[in-house]
């Protein structure tokens, strides 16, 4: 039985040409797609970090607002107003110079045994017991102090550091304009070993609405810092709380006392200055150690509490954040280089091969015949 076969012969040169013509464009297309994929991954990561920053900013805002409301609710306790009223009655007969002189005398003795009786009487009052009960219900309230119209303490959970803080920014803030809610910047309490903000809520007379005193609360902001630290994933991931001047309030192994500046903040500040940057909510910040993707969100606390111009930033090394896409991009780049190398080698091959063919064609065709004598006679 006869067998039939179909055979196709293709030269190696033509095969190489076809492969290069097909593969080189495909490699370039792959490189382009890989670059676009990396950009898309950076955008997706930036959007994710913006959402995380917004959640953290909202949580920080909610925490401060809730504590201010909570401290304000304590001022409506009848025992607080009673303590302030009783203090006012005991000093009502004294002229202002006499009140000032008395406060000065007690202040001088405040850290001596001479003030022990006054401190014991104040801390054992019914109002002080009510304040300590409030603290037991919410340990985030580190200390509570009730002050009368003169700024002298009339009840407290603990002995105040100063007798009358009339010269401190806190008192000037809470007693101004007939009584104003005051919240300080972050401070550190050695006794409780905690970072806190000082919250002052004015106490107004129910009938006249006149400022008659204030409630001073030390509010632990550690939960805000702890919440930020929970959003640390990845080796180069970082969630930080910064002020509008770039000073870090809280970050990984960073405390407010260090007064460190955020390296990413300059790029974020530029973005905050444009509508497009604010709407995007993230930037690719060029750093000395490489680009970082930074999502950011304003807490909005500054509008209500001028001492808290806080901004949340969530960032990560771009190399780590989009590592899988970069791997594909690097592979595509290598393939393009290989393809270009193949084109170069093929071009060199054809160039040398063509040159060799031209040399053979130009060689003399009568090399095998004997030359004729110039006079037409054959020379032997």
Secondary structure, 3 states (H helix, E strand, C coil): CCCCCCCCCCCHHHHHHHHHHHHHHHHHHHHHHHHHHHHHHHHHHHHHHHHHHHHHHHHHHHHHHHHHHHHHHHCCCHHHHHHHHHHHHHHCCCCHHHHHHHHHHHHHHCCCHHHHHHHHHHHCCHHHHHHHHHHHHCCCEEEEEEEECCCEEEEECCCCCCCECCCCHHHHHHCHHHCCCEEEEEEEECCCCEEEEEEEEEEECCCCCCEEEEEEEEEECHHHHHHHHCCCCCCCCEEEEEECCCEEEEECCECHHHCCECCCHHHHHHHHCCHHHHHHCEEEEEECCEEEEEEEEECCHHHCCCCCCEEEEEEEEHHHHCHHHHHHHHHHHHHHHHHHHHHHHHHHHHHHHHHHHHHHHHCCCCCCCCCCCCCCCCCC
